Structures are given as C-alpha cells and as structure tokens.
Amino acid sequence: MTKRESVDLDSGATWQKIFEQLPFQILELDLERTILYINRSFGGKSQDEVVGTSIKDHMPAKDHANIQKLLESMARTGEAARSEISMVLADWSQRWFESYITPYVKDGRVIKFIVLNQDITELKTNEQALRDSEQKFRALAEQSPNMIFINAKGRVVFANKMCEDLMGYSREEFYSPDFDYFCLFVPESRPLIQQNFARQMLEEELPPQEYTFVTKSGRHLNGLVSTRRFSYENETAILGIVTDITDLKEAERALKQAHDELESRVEERTAELTIANARKQLEIEERVKAESALKTSEELLRTILDSSPDAITVTDSSGRVIECNRATLEQLRYNSKKDLLHKDSLELMAEKDQARAIRNIEEVVREGSMQNVEFQVVRKDGTMFEAEASSSVIKDAKGELRGFVFVTKDITDRKASEAALLLSQSELRDQKKALEQKNIALGEIIAQVEIEKQKIKDDITLNVQRVLVSILDKMEVLPNPKPLLDVLRQSLDNVASYYASRITEKTANLTPREVEICNMIRGGLSSKDIAELLKISLATVERHRKNIRTKLDLTNQDVNLATFLRNF
C-alpha cells in the first residue's frame, strides 16, 4: 500500500452535493474515532445526529477492540486498509459493510481517516442462508442409506459416503478426471446405461432402472437407480439415487429355493415372493453465486424429496412436522401437505411404540443419527402398517439443534415374505421328518423282501435239482428225447411261474400287457427299449408304468420300480 494525500471533504459545496448523491456511505473520522462528517443519514438518524458521535457508538461492543486496533495501526503506518464491519441502526438491527479506510496525511502525519462503506448485508444474509441449506443437503445425503451421485459431462462430480462404503472407491478417485464412470457397471449393462444416459440428456424422463454394479474389489451389487436431469453450475447434469437391493434379490432367491424344494417333495407351491424397495435422494456439492446458488439448492432439495420413493419427513426440534415429500402423503394417506404440517410426529406412531420412540429421539440427539428402527405407523384413516425408519439431526451453523430428518419405508411386504419363508422352512422340516420315518419303515420292508428272495431262490434251486436235472439225465440216454422236451418246457414254466404268481398274489388287476412290461422292467429294459420291442409309443409305456405303480401301491413313494420288481 502507498501513502496518499486525501481530498478535503469540506473544500466546497459542489463536492458536498456530489458526495451526498453517491451510492455508498462516506465517513470522516478523527484520531479518536469521532465522526466529523457523514454524507447521508444513517440508521434512522440524521447527519447532524451522527456527526460528533464515536464510530464505536454505532458498532457492536464485540467489534470495538478490532476497529481501534485497525485505526491505531493505520495511524502509525499511514497505509490504507480494507475490512468488513457491522453497524447497529437506531432500531437495533444490524447491517454489514465492506469498508475501505484511507488515512488523511498532513505535514507527514495522519490527522484523520476517510471511510467508504459499501452495504453488503444482503450478500452476507444470502451466504448464511446458503450455508444452512447446504447443511440440510449434507445431512440428508450423508445419512442416506442409498448411494447418491451427480454426473456432469460423463464425470462424477459428487458422491456421498454410501458410495464410498458400498463401491470401495474414495471420493478423490470418484472425482478424478481419469475416473471411468461406466466401470461401476458390469460390461453387459454398459450399452444400455450409455443409451439411457444419452436419452436423459435429451430431456427424456426415464423410470427407475435395475443395474448390476461392480465394486472396486470386483463384488457385484444389484442396484435400483432413479435419475433426474437438472442444472448444475450452469451445465446439464444427471442426479442419481441408487438403492442397494442385493439383499432383497438374495432373499428372493432363498425363498424361491425353499419354495422349489418344498414343491418337489410334497408337490405343492407356496405363493411367490414380491419385495418392493425404494429409491432415495441426492445432494449438490458446490455453490455458485449467492442468490442463484440458494435457489438451485432449494430446487435440488425439493427434487430429492419428491423423487424419493420413501417417506421423508422433517420436524422441528420439538417433533412437529415442518416439511414432507409426496411419498409421505401417499404412505400416510393424507390428501394435502397442509393437513400434515405442524402435527406432532408422535401421533403418527402406534401408541405402544411412542415411549420407545421418545427414547430413540434422545439417543439420536446424543449420537447424531439412528438407522433402521422398526415400529408401527398410523395412517390418517386409523389403519396401521409396519415401517422401518432412519433418522438424523439437523443443526445450524453454530451447531445448535434445529430439527430432525426421518426416512421411513413401508416394510409390510418384507415382513410377509419373512413369515412365508419361516413357514416354508417349518413345513420342509415336517416333510423331512415324515420321510425319515417312511425310510425306516421301508428299510424293514426291504429286509423282509430279502428274506423272501432267499426263500424263492432256495425253492427254485430245489425244483431244478429235483425235476430238471433228472429230466436232463434221461434225455442224454434216450434216442428220442422229444417227449422229455415237453416235460422240460412245462417244468421250466412251473419254475418261472413263481414270480408271476407273486405278482398275481399282490394284485389281480394287472393286465397281461402290464405283466409283460413288469417282466421287461425286471429284466433291466428301459422305457425306450420296451416301446421298440412292443411296437408302442413311449407315452404308452409311461402310462403303463404309472398304472403298475398305482396297482402295486407305490404311489407317492420314493421307490424305484425296477428294484422293487427284482426284489419282489
């Protein structure tokens, strides 16, 4: 800074009038901080009322030491300075000024100060409002159980903490110019994602999409992605909310597996599992100029609230509703927001859960947040449903509690699915126990069959020794063994007839064709072989097999027919 000679403000009426028309405030102070001149009335006081008072009379007490130290330093150095100061008006309201202070030097020493004040109160107010708004965004995004990101020109310019936790990349990696956004998805999904990205950049609205994500470690995640096109730093960007539905997909597969196992054992089907989930909110990182940034932030907050499928409710520090999104009204069946605003949030819970809810709020105040608490919610019409809520505190720039944010999802379907899975598992255990008991009984039957098989074998061996061997001996010595051949044939028929008689004893309902097929099955022929030998269709053979199992009392028994006939 350089020393400069100041213009004498009292040098002429012309300059006086010029100064009074200037859009900023001009003050002249002596070395004791007394106001010698002011170019306009100030804070409800006329120029005459202000002149002769100390500059400190118009400033908050906390700023007195600072202004005194600054002016003393300028008196010593003779150098001009710039500072932000606050001044108190007659009505005790406070205004902020950007001050340019120039020392007036005469005969080599500073004898007074010239102060130019530019009113920046509106700018300061907007900056504070922007900070408060950004803190609300951060509270929503950082406490969200969903991944929230902003993609501008193909680059990730914002990612919340859940993106880091689930995907394994740090925010520095996400924001790197070399980071490939499409590497977050499996290769087979990338063409569709690129196509949808291009469609949305052309202002086409898209419904939520299911994609498979790839984490930094290579693990796959199933995600439901809700996107919205908006303006970010004067550029078109895509706002995305990703709900991790991997656990829900696994639950679907587990339930289907249990359902299929039960169906294969008892030939009954359970109801198919339907699970619904939600999509969540987003956040903006940087601010632009004061008024435009504040407007963008407010629009972004409203976009987050209205695009979320889950109910988002904001209350003041006493628990009364001050804001909610469209999903909240739909979930609670309210026709308009005004019916819900200023309502005590405890009244939205079942009476049995209210005491626990108060304790939970006390813990949220201590810890800052609480995740996935289950309780019952009361709709406007008095009906109730099972819900899961996450909550966090809202604090102002001074760290003081201003309210709470609640994200609530309806988990009625999930509860029903869990109950269905438990029921399926219970039925499966009962069926298993019944099968084990049947297997024990079947083991006893098989042991008895082995005894009978041995008896048949002994009977056949005895018949062969008694009848066939003697006939064969005679045939060797007779010149004309033909009569003995008939006897041999009849004897063989008698030996073989034991199996047929056993079949007949079991059931008299077998047809000759069914008895014939029984012999072929017993001999190890497949259904295809039997169809070719008998010149009938494969479907006809299967129908005969089914009739044979029915007539032999083998329906609904896990018993191989060929094994049964060989052991019969």
PASE-284133 format. One line per 2 residues: number of its first residue (from 0); their letters; for each residue y, x, z of C-alpha. Coordinates in nm, 2 decimals. Layout:
! PASE-284133
NUM> A> Y,X,Z  ...;
***
This chain:
! PASE-284133
0> MT> 0.00,0.00,0.00  0.36,0.12,-0.06;
2> KR> 0.67,0.07,0.14  0.92,-0.17,-0.02;
4> ES> 1.27,-0.29,0.03  1.28,-0.68,0.10;
6> VD> 1.52,-0.92,-0.06  1.77,-1.06,0.18;
8> LD> 1.70,-1.43,0.20  2.04,-1.51,0.34;
10> SG> 2.22,-1.35,0.05  2.32,-1.66,-0.14;
12> AT> 2.28,-2.04,-0.16  2.12,-2.01,-0.50;
14> WQ> 1.83,-1.82,-0.37  1.81,-2.05,-0.07;
16> KI> 1.76,-2.35,-0.30  1.50,-2.17,-0.51;
18> FE> 1.30,-2.08,-0.20  1.31,-2.44,-0.08;
20> QL> 1.15,-2.55,-0.42  0.87,-2.30,-0.41;
22> PF> 0.51,-2.45,-0.36  0.43,-2.22,-0.07;
24> QI> 0.58,-2.16,0.27  0.82,-1.87,0.33;
26> LE> 0.89,-1.74,0.68  1.12,-1.46,0.81;
28> LD> 1.02,-1.31,1.15  1.19,-1.06,1.37;
30> LE> 1.00,-0.79,1.55  0.95,-1.02,1.85;
32> RT> 0.77,-1.27,1.62  1.06,-1.52,1.64;
34> IL> 1.11,-1.73,1.33  1.45,-1.65,1.17;
36> YI> 1.41,-1.86,0.86  1.17,-2.11,0.70;
38> NR> 1.21,-2.26,0.35  1.09,-2.61,0.44;
40> SF> 1.00,-2.84,0.72  0.66,-2.77,0.88;
42> GG> 0.40,-2.98,1.06  0.63,-3.28,1.12;
44> KS> 0.92,-3.06,1.24  1.24,-2.99,1.06;
46> QD> 1.36,-2.64,0.96  1.61,-2.64,1.24;
48> EV> 1.34,-2.73,1.50  1.12,-2.45,1.37;
50> VG> 1.38,-2.17,1.35  1.42,-1.99,1.68;
52> TS> 1.07,-2.05,1.79  0.80,-1.79,1.81;
54> IK> 0.53,-1.79,1.54  0.28,-1.79,1.83;
56> DH> 0.41,-2.14,1.93  0.26,-2.27,1.61;
58> MP> -0.08,-2.09,1.63  -0.40,-2.15,1.84;
60> AK> -0.40,-1.93,2.16  -0.71,-1.75,2.04;
62> DH> -0.52,-1.61,1.74  -0.21,-1.48,1.94;
64> AN> -0.36,-1.13,2.01  -0.46,-1.08,1.64;
66> IQ> -0.12,-1.17,1.49  0.05,-0.95,1.75;
68> KL> -0.18,-0.66,1.68  -0.13,-0.70,1.30;
70> LE> 0.25,-0.71,1.32  0.27,-0.41,1.55;
72> SM> 0.06,-0.21,1.31  0.28,-0.31,1.01;
74> AR> 0.59,-0.22,1.21  0.45,0.13,1.26;
76> TG> 0.32,0.19,0.91  0.57,-0.02,0.71;
78> EA> 0.28,-0.14,0.48  0.23,-0.50,0.37;
80> AR> -0.08,-0.69,0.46  -0.28,-1.00,0.37;
82> SE> -0.46,-1.22,0.63  -0.59,-1.57,0.69;
84> IS> -0.42,-1.75,0.98  -0.44,-2.10,1.12;
86> MV> -0.14,-2.30,1.24  -0.11,-2.61,1.46;
88> LA> 0.10,-2.91,1.34  0.30,-3.14,1.56;
90> DW> 0.01,-3.39,1.57  -0.21,-3.10,1.69;
92> SQ> -0.41,-3.09,1.37  -0.49,-2.75,1.23;
94> RW> -0.41,-2.61,0.89  -0.53,-2.28,0.73;
96> FE> -0.31,-2.04,0.53  -0.36,-1.73,0.33;
98> SY> -0.06,-1.51,0.44  0.10,-1.22,0.26;
100> IT> 0.32,-1.03,0.51  0.57,-0.78,0.39;
102> PY> 0.78,-0.56,0.63  1.16,-0.55,0.57;
104> VK> 1.27,-0.19,0.60  1.62,-0.08,0.66;
106> DG> 1.75,0.27,0.73  1.39,0.39,0.74;
108> RV> 1.26,0.15,0.99  1.11,-0.20,0.99;
110> IK> 1.35,-0.46,1.13  1.18,-0.79,1.03;
112> FI> 0.89,-0.94,0.83  0.87,-1.17,0.53;
114> VL> 0.57,-1.41,0.53  0.44,-1.60,0.23;
116> NQ> 0.19,-1.87,0.33  -0.04,-2.05,0.08;
118> DI> -0.22,-2.36,0.23  -0.60,-2.31,0.19;
120> TE> -0.70,-2.59,0.43  -0.88,-2.80,0.17;
122> LK> -1.07,-2.49,0.04  -1.18,-2.40,0.40;
124> TN> -1.29,-2.76,0.46  -1.50,-2.77,0.14;
126> EQ> -1.66,-2.43,0.22  -1.76,-2.56,0.56;
128> AL> -1.90,-2.89,0.41  -2.09,-2.68,0.15;
130> RD> -2.24,-2.46,0.43  -2.35,-2.78,0.62;
132> SE> -2.50,-2.93,0.30  -2.69,-2.61,0.22;
134> QK> -2.83,-2.60,0.57  -2.97,-2.96,0.52;
136> FR> -3.13,-2.84,0.19  -3.28,-2.54,0.36;
138> AL> -3.42,-2.75,0.65  -3.58,-2.99,0.40;
140> AE> -3.72,-2.72,0.17  -3.83,-2.46,0.42;
142> QS> -4.01,-2.72,0.64  -4.17,-2.90,0.35;
144> PN> -4.55,-2.88,0.33  -4.51,-2.87,-0.05;
146> MI> -4.41,-2.59,-0.28  -4.05,-2.63,-0.42;
148> FI> -3.92,-2.42,-0.71  -3.63,-2.41,-0.96;
150> NA> -3.70,-2.27,-1.31  -3.39,-2.18,-1.52;
152> KG> -3.43,-2.03,-1.87  -3.80,-1.97,-1.80;
154> RV> -3.73,-1.77,-1.48  -3.79,-1.87,-1.12;
156> VF> -3.45,-1.87,-0.95  -3.56,-2.04,-0.63;
158> AN> -3.89,-2.07,-0.44  -3.94,-2.19,-0.09;
160> KM> -4.15,-2.04,0.19  -4.45,-2.26,0.10;
162> CE> -4.45,-2.09,-0.25  -4.49,-1.75,-0.08;
164> DL> -4.76,-1.88,0.16  -4.98,-2.05,-0.10;
166> MG> -4.93,-1.83,-0.41  -4.92,-1.49,-0.23;
168> YS> -4.61,-1.37,-0.41  -4.29,-1.26,-0.23;
170> RE> -3.96,-1.42,-0.32  -3.85,-1.08,-0.46;
172> EF> -4.15,-1.10,-0.70  -4.07,-1.46,-0.80;
174> YS> -3.71,-1.37,-0.87  -3.78,-1.05,-1.07;
176> PD> -3.66,-1.07,-1.43  -4.01,-0.94,-1.53;
178> FD> -4.20,-1.21,-1.35  -4.40,-1.44,-1.59;
180> YF> -4.37,-1.80,-1.47  -4.68,-1.90,-1.67;
182> CL> -4.91,-1.65,-1.49  -4.91,-1.90,-1.20;
184> FV> -5.14,-2.13,-1.40  -5.50,-2.09,-1.54;
186> PE> -5.49,-1.99,-1.91  -5.63,-2.32,-2.04;
188> SR> -5.34,-2.51,-1.88  -5.06,-2.29,-2.01;
190> PL> -5.02,-2.45,-2.36  -4.98,-2.80,-2.20;
192> IQ> -4.74,-2.66,-1.94  -4.53,-2.49,-2.22;
194> QN> -4.53,-2.82,-2.42  -4.42,-3.03,-2.12;
196> FA> -4.15,-2.77,-2.03  -4.01,-2.80,-2.38;
198> RQ> -4.02,-3.18,-2.37  -3.84,-3.20,-2.04;
200> ML> -3.57,-2.95,-2.15  -3.50,-3.21,-2.43;
202> EE> -3.43,-3.47,-2.15  -3.77,-3.64,-2.17;
204> EL> -3.89,-3.77,-1.83  -4.25,-3.69,-1.75;
206> PP> -4.48,-3.84,-1.49  -4.64,-3.62,-1.23;
208> QE> -4.90,-3.38,-1.38  -5.21,-3.22,-1.23;
210> YT> -5.24,-2.84,-1.30  -5.47,-2.57,-1.17;
212> FV> -5.27,-2.28,-1.02  -5.38,-1.91,-0.98;
214> TK> -5.27,-1.73,-0.67  -5.18,-1.36,-0.67;
216> SG> -5.53,-1.29,-0.52  -5.70,-1.49,-0.80;
218> RH> -5.78,-1.80,-0.60  -5.75,-2.14,-0.78;
220> LN> -5.54,-2.42,-0.63  -5.52,-2.78,-0.76;
222> GL> -5.16,-2.90,-0.76  -4.98,-3.23,-0.84;
224> VS> -4.64,-3.13,-0.99  -4.34,-3.36,-1.00;
226> TR> -4.05,-3.22,-1.21  -3.68,-3.32,-1.27;
228> RF> -3.43,-3.18,-1.52  -3.08,-3.11,-1.37;
230> SY> -2.78,-2.88,-1.40  -2.79,-2.55,-1.21;
232> EN> -2.50,-2.31,-1.22  -2.38,-2.48,-1.54;
234> ET> -2.72,-2.43,-1.70  -3.01,-2.67,-1.76;
236> AI> -3.29,-2.61,-1.51  -3.62,-2.77,-1.40;
238> LG> -3.67,-2.87,-1.04  -4.04,-2.88,-0.94;
240> IV> -4.23,-3.01,-0.63  -4.59,-2.91,-0.61;
242> TD> -4.83,-3.08,-0.37  -5.15,-2.89,-0.29;
244> IT> -5.44,-3.13,-0.35  -5.71,-2.87,-0.33;
246> DL> -5.85,-3.00,0.00  -5.84,-3.36,-0.14;
248> KE> -6.03,-3.25,-0.45  -6.29,-3.08,-0.23;
250> AE> -6.31,-3.39,-0.02  -6.37,-3.59,-0.34;
252> RA> -6.65,-3.36,-0.45  -6.81,-3.36,-0.10;
254> LK> -6.80,-3.73,-0.08  -6.95,-3.76,-0.43;
256> QA> -7.22,-3.52,-0.35  -7.32,-3.71,-0.04;
258> HD> -7.30,-4.03,-0.24  -7.53,-3.89,-0.51;
260> EL> -7.78,-3.76,-0.26  -7.80,-4.10,-0.09;
262> ES> -7.83,-4.28,-0.42  -8.12,-4.05,-0.53;
264> RV> -8.31,-4.13,-0.21  -8.25,-4.49,-0.15;
266> EE> -8.13,-4.60,-0.50  -7.81,-4.74,-0.35;
268> RT> -7.45,-4.64,-0.43  -7.15,-4.62,-0.20;
270> AE> -6.80,-4.70,-0.31  -6.62,-4.43,-0.50;
272> LT> -6.36,-4.23,-0.31  -5.99,-4.28,-0.41;
274> IA> -5.74,-4.05,-0.25  -5.37,-4.06,-0.31;
276> NA> -5.12,-3.80,-0.23  -4.77,-3.73,-0.25;
278> RK> -4.51,-3.52,-0.41  -4.23,-3.35,-0.24;
280> QL> -3.88,-3.21,-0.25  -3.68,-2.93,-0.38;
282> EI> -3.38,-2.71,-0.29  -3.09,-2.52,-0.45;
284> EE> -3.01,-2.16,-0.36  -2.66,-2.05,-0.46;
286> RV> -2.33,-2.23,-0.45  -2.07,-2.24,-0.72;
288> KA> -1.70,-2.32,-0.67  -1.62,-2.52,-0.36;
290> ES> -1.58,-2.88,-0.49  -1.83,-2.86,-0.78;
292> AL> -2.09,-2.69,-0.56  -2.06,-2.95,-0.29;
294> KT> -2.10,-3.23,-0.55  -2.40,-3.06,-0.70;
296> SE> -2.56,-3.01,-0.36  -2.52,-3.37,-0.27;
298> EL> -2.67,-3.48,-0.60  -2.96,-3.24,-0.55;
300> LR> -3.02,-3.38,-0.21  -3.03,-3.73,-0.34;
302> TI> -3.26,-3.62,-0.62  -3.50,-3.47,-0.37;
304> LD> -3.51,-3.78,-0.16  -3.55,-4.03,-0.44;
306> SS> -3.81,-3.82,-0.63  -4.04,-3.76,-0.33;
308> PD> -4.34,-4.00,-0.31  -4.35,-3.95,0.06;
310> AI> -4.11,-4.13,0.30  -3.82,-3.90,0.41;
312> TV> -3.61,-4.03,0.69  -3.30,-3.86,0.85;
314> TD> -3.19,-3.96,1.20  -2.90,-3.86,1.42;
316> SS> -2.96,-3.67,1.75  -3.03,-4.00,1.93;
318> GR> -3.30,-4.10,1.69  -3.11,-4.37,1.49;
320> VI> -3.17,-4.38,1.11  -2.88,-4.25,0.91;
322> EC> -3.05,-4.18,0.57  -3.37,-4.25,0.39;
324> NR> -3.52,-4.24,0.05  -3.66,-4.51,-0.18;
326> AT> -4.02,-4.43,-0.07  -3.93,-4.51,0.29;
328> LE> -3.81,-4.86,0.20  -4.13,-4.92,-0.01;
330> QL> -4.35,-4.78,0.27  -4.19,-5.00,0.54;
332> RY> -4.13,-5.30,0.30  -3.75,-5.32,0.35;
334> NS> -3.55,-5.47,0.07  -3.24,-5.26,0.11;
336> KK> -3.14,-4.94,0.29  -2.87,-5.13,0.50;
338> DL> -3.15,-5.32,0.67  -3.29,-4.99,0.80;
340> LH> -2.98,-4.78,0.87  -2.88,-4.75,1.24;
342> KD> -3.22,-4.87,1.35  -3.39,-4.69,1.64;
344> SL> -3.67,-4.48,1.48  -3.90,-4.55,1.78;
346> EL> -3.91,-4.92,1.68  -4.08,-4.81,1.36;
348> MA> -4.38,-4.69,1.56  -4.66,-4.88,1.73;
350> EK> -4.58,-4.94,2.10  -4.88,-4.74,2.21;
352> DQ> -4.75,-4.43,2.03  -4.39,-4.44,2.14;
354> AR> -4.43,-4.24,2.47  -4.62,-3.97,2.28;
356> AI> -4.35,-3.97,2.01  -4.08,-3.90,2.27;
358> RN> -4.28,-3.60,2.40  -4.32,-3.48,2.04;
360> IE> -3.95,-3.50,1.97  -3.89,-3.29,2.29;
362> EV> -4.12,-3.03,2.15  -3.95,-3.04,1.81;
364> VR> -3.62,-2.97,1.98  -3.78,-2.67,2.16;
366> EG> -3.98,-2.53,1.87  -3.77,-2.64,1.57;
368> SM> -4.05,-2.83,1.39  -4.38,-3.00,1.42;
370> QN> -4.64,-3.06,1.14  -4.90,-3.33,1.06;
372> VE> -4.88,-3.56,1.37  -5.08,-3.89,1.32;
374> FQ> -4.96,-4.22,1.46  -4.93,-4.59,1.36;
376> VV> -4.62,-4.72,1.17  -4.49,-5.08,1.20;
378> RK> -4.36,-5.24,0.88  -4.08,-5.49,0.86;
380> DG> -4.34,-5.78,0.84  -4.52,-5.66,1.16;
382> TM> -4.82,-5.51,0.98  -4.93,-5.15,1.07;
384> FE> -5.07,-4.86,0.88  -5.20,-4.51,0.97;
386> AE> -4.94,-4.23,0.90  -4.90,-3.86,0.92;
388> AS> -4.56,-3.71,0.99  -4.39,-3.37,0.99;
390> SS> -4.05,-3.33,1.15  -3.78,-3.06,1.19;
392> VI> -3.44,-3.04,1.35  -3.10,-3.03,1.17;
394> KD> -2.84,-2.80,1.32  -2.48,-2.74,1.22;
396> AK> -2.32,-2.40,1.15  -2.28,-2.35,1.53;
398> GE> -2.65,-2.41,1.60  -2.59,-2.74,1.77;
400> LR> -2.84,-3.02,1.72  -2.72,-3.28,1.47;
402> GF> -3.04,-3.48,1.40  -3.39,-3.48,1.27;
404> VF> -3.58,-3.49,0.94  -3.91,-3.68,0.92;
406> VT> -4.15,-3.67,0.62  -4.41,-3.94,0.66;
408> KD> -4.71,-4.01,0.44  -4.95,-4.31,0.44;
410> IT> -5.30,-4.18,0.52  -5.48,-4.52,0.52;
412> DR> -5.68,-4.43,0.22  -5.77,-4.09,0.36;
414> KA> -5.89,-4.24,0.69  -6.10,-4.49,0.50;
416> SE> -6.25,-4.21,0.29  -6.33,-4.00,0.60;
418> AA> -6.50,-4.31,0.76  -6.70,-4.37,0.44;
420> LL> -6.81,-4.00,0.44  -6.93,-4.02,0.80;
422> LS> -7.12,-4.34,0.73  -7.29,-4.19,0.43;
424> QS> -7.39,-3.88,0.63  -7.53,-4.11,0.91;
426> EL> -7.73,-4.31,0.65  -7.86,-3.99,0.49;
428> RD> -7.98,-3.87,0.83  -8.16,-4.20,0.89;
430> QK> -8.33,-4.18,0.55  -8.43,-3.82,0.61;
432> KA> -8.59,-3.92,0.94  -8.78,-4.21,0.78;
434> LE> -8.90,-3.98,0.50  -9.03,-3.72,0.76;
436> QK> -9.22,-4.00,0.93  -9.37,-4.11,0.60;
438> NI> -9.47,-3.75,0.52  -9.66,-3.73,0.84;
440> AL> -9.85,-4.04,0.76  -9.91,-3.92,0.40;
442> GE> -10.05,-3.59,0.55  -10.30,-3.79,0.75;
444> II> -10.40,-3.99,0.43  -10.44,-3.67,0.23;
446> AQ> -10.67,-3.53,0.50  -10.88,-3.84,0.48;
448> VE> -10.89,-3.82,0.10  -11.01,-3.46,0.12;
450> IE> -11.30,-3.58,0.34  -11.39,-3.85,0.09;
452> KQ> -11.36,-3.60,-0.20  -11.61,-3.37,-0.03;
454> KI> -11.85,-3.67,0.02  -11.81,-3.76,-0.35;
456> KD> -11.88,-3.40,-0.46  -12.19,-3.39,-0.23;
458> DI> -12.31,-3.73,-0.38  -12.26,-3.61,-0.74;
460> TL> -12.44,-3.28,-0.67  -12.73,-3.47,-0.51;
462> NV> -12.76,-3.71,-0.80  -12.75,-3.42,-1.05;
464> QR> -13.03,-3.24,-0.86  -13.24,-3.55,-0.82;
466> VL> -13.21,-3.71,-1.16  -13.05,-3.49,-1.43;
468> VS> -13.24,-3.17,-1.35  -13.58,-3.33,-1.36;
470> IL> -13.49,-3.51,-1.69  -13.38,-3.18,-1.85;
472> DK> -13.70,-3.01,-1.73  -13.91,-3.28,-1.90;
474> ME> -13.70,-3.26,-2.23  -13.79,-2.89,-2.25;
476> VL> -14.17,-2.97,-2.28  -14.17,-3.29,-2.48;
478> PN> -14.19,-3.27,-2.86  -13.98,-3.59,-2.89;
480> PK> -13.71,-3.59,-2.62  -13.51,-3.89,-2.77;
482> PL> -13.62,-4.14,-2.51  -13.51,-3.90,-2.24;
484> LD> -13.18,-3.86,-2.41  -13.11,-4.23,-2.35;
486> VL> -13.21,-4.18,-1.99  -12.99,-3.88,-1.96;
488> RQ> -12.69,-4.07,-2.10  -12.75,-4.35,-1.86;
490> SL> -12.77,-4.11,-1.57  -12.45,-3.94,-1.67;
492> DN> -12.29,-4.28,-1.69  -12.42,-4.35,-1.34;
494> VA> -12.27,-4.02,-1.21  -11.93,-4.08,-1.37;
496> SY> -11.92,-4.44,-1.27  -11.85,-4.34,-0.91;
498> YA> -11.48,-4.27,-1.00  -11.44,-4.59,-1.20;
500> SR> -11.60,-4.79,-0.91  -11.35,-4.63,-0.67;
502> IT> -11.06,-4.74,-0.89  -11.21,-5.09,-0.91;
504> EK> -11.25,-5.10,-0.54  -10.88,-5.01,-0.49;
506> TA> -10.76,-5.28,-0.72  -10.93,-5.53,-0.96;
508> NL> -10.61,-5.58,-1.15  -10.63,-5.26,-1.37;
510> TP> -10.68,-5.35,-1.73  -10.93,-5.14,-1.94;
512> RE> -10.64,-4.97,-2.11  -10.49,-4.88,-1.77;
514> VE> -10.83,-4.74,-1.65  -10.84,-4.54,-1.97;
516> IC> -10.49,-4.40,-1.91  -10.59,-4.32,-1.55;
518> NM> -10.88,-4.10,-1.67  -10.64,-3.92,-1.91;
520> IR> -10.38,-3.86,-1.64  -10.65,-3.75,-1.40;
522> GG> -10.76,-3.50,-1.67  -10.42,-3.34,-1.68;
524> LS> -10.28,-3.50,-2.00  -9.90,-3.56,-2.03;
526> SK> -9.75,-3.89,-2.13  -9.67,-3.75,-2.47;
528> DI> -10.03,-3.63,-2.52  -10.16,-3.98,-2.42;
530> AE> -9.93,-4.15,-2.66  -10.05,-3.93,-2.95;
532> LL> -10.42,-3.98,-2.86  -10.40,-4.36,-2.82;
534> KI> -10.15,-4.40,-3.11  -9.90,-4.59,-2.90;
536> SL> -9.53,-4.52,-2.81  -9.41,-4.30,-2.53;
538> AT> -9.23,-4.60,-2.38  -9.55,-4.80,-2.37;
540> VE> -9.73,-4.51,-2.19  -9.44,-4.50,-1.93;
542> RH> -9.47,-4.88,-1.88  -9.85,-4.85,-1.82;
544> RK> -9.78,-4.56,-1.57  -9.53,-4.78,-1.38;
546> NI> -9.78,-5.07,-1.37  -10.05,-4.84,-1.24;
548> RT> -9.83,-4.71,-0.96  -9.75,-5.07,-0.87;
550> KL> -10.12,-5.18,-0.86  -10.21,-4.87,-0.66;
552> DL> -9.94,-4.94,-0.40  -9.74,-4.62,-0.49;
554> TN> -9.40,-4.79,-0.55  -9.11,-4.62,-0.36;
556> QD> -9.34,-4.33,-0.26  -9.27,-3.97,-0.34;
558> VN> -9.64,-3.92,-0.46  -9.75,-3.75,-0.79;
560> LA> -9.97,-3.99,-0.98  -10.20,-3.72,-1.14;
562> TF> -10.25,-3.56,-0.80  -10.33,-3.89,-0.64;
564> LR> -10.59,-3.98,-0.91  -10.76,-3.64,-0.89;
566> NF> -10.79,-3.67,-0.51  -10.89,-4.04,-0.53;
***
